Amino acid sequence: MYSDACGEVIEILKDGSDLQEVLVIVQGGSKPERAYNYPGLYRKVRVGESVRLNTTAVKLGLGTGGRHFIIPGSIGSGGANCPGHIMKLRYTPWQFPVLAAEEDASPYHELLEEADILEGVPVVAAPLHSMLPGVILGFRNRWRTSRLAPRDPKITYIMTDGAALPIALSDLVRNLKEKKLLEMTITTGHAFGGDLETVSIPSALLTARKACKADLIIVALGPGIVGTGTAYGFSGIEQSWVIDISARLKGIPVAVPRISQADSRPRHLGISHHTLTILDLANCPCSVAISDLLPSEFKQNIINQMRERGLLQRHLIYATDDPPAVQLFQEAEIEVKTMGRGITDETAFFQSAIAAGVLAAETINSQASKLTRIR
């Protein structure tokens, strides 16, 4: 059940314009506990201020998102007037308006009014947020070495509402933008806080291409996915229709396989059942990269897993000659973890994200045909 409590802010740990991380003393408690506040919903909080907290996640002992959240209505009015009329968190006490890219008042409305084609841009569907930097680094590396254009690529990330709703929760996105590795973000559905807002995933894809002029579009959930251990009960399953929508809009869908050598759960060892299910549900063929840097026996086991599901015939599976993940992440000075494991602990996972980025770059001008197809 939903649970809440009163508390007092005793320290501001992070004081960003889109996210505050604070220490609070919860009423009845004695030790400081961490809480998040989203200033964009109302305003910033100050030390010494009394607040009301949603304490549900902490009581459940959750990992990502396992913090208290300051309830906006508890800290008084604030926020600026918005010219938009599209509501996020609709029909809840915390609904608020944004200016969606599709709206009449948006400078992109006319551009999007009749838009219906992605013009062959690669669209990478990633089921985990931690795959984002690997895809970007792999794509940028191949873009540069292949000299696809005499400029840096324009990369847009679309965050869906399958996991965390506020993009402000992602330190990863903040870091990538600060390093100028990621140019634009779009939050779609009930996700919010991106450079642009859209109503739906198809519209987000078209906005990325038409308004952001993206050379690469990445569609992924935010932090904090939901999984149940059942075949279809995981939030990343939405990537199956991202693949289909991208293909129907004449983009080039590329799926990032979730691959692990270190996960203790058998359903995620090798190629995860999540990826197998996503690829099985997708009606349109997509491209999938299997890195040549994976150990040969491990790589063959992954291929066998895909063959058993009949996926080698339905999708375009390629062996890719991608650069080592550890090297690229070190050069970019990016630290990232998946399920608590870093790059040296879970190299296969991050290498697969790099390979997907490389493959996405190879699809431009039909260069993927030069790669070895796995059948």
Buried (B, 14 or more C-beta within 10 A) or exposed (E): EEEBBBBBBBEBEEEEEEBBBBBBBBEEEEEBBBBBBBBBBBBBBEEEBEBBBBBBBBEEEEEBBEBBBBBBEBBEEEEEEEEBEBBBBEEEEEEBBBBBBBBEEBEBEEBBEEBEEBEEBBBBBBBBBBBBBBBBBBBBBBBEEBEBEEEEBBBBBBBBBBBBBBBBBBBBBBBBBEEEBBBBBBBBBBBBBBBBBBBBBBBBBBBBBBBBEBBBBBBBBBBBBEBEEEEEEBBBBBBBBBBBBBBBBEBBBBBBBBBBBBBEEEEBBBBBBBBBBBBBBBEBBBBBBBBBBBEEEBBEBBBEBBBEBEBBEBBBBBBBEBBBBBEBBEEBEBEBBBBEBBBEBBBBBBBBBBBBBBBBBBBBEEBBEEBEEBE
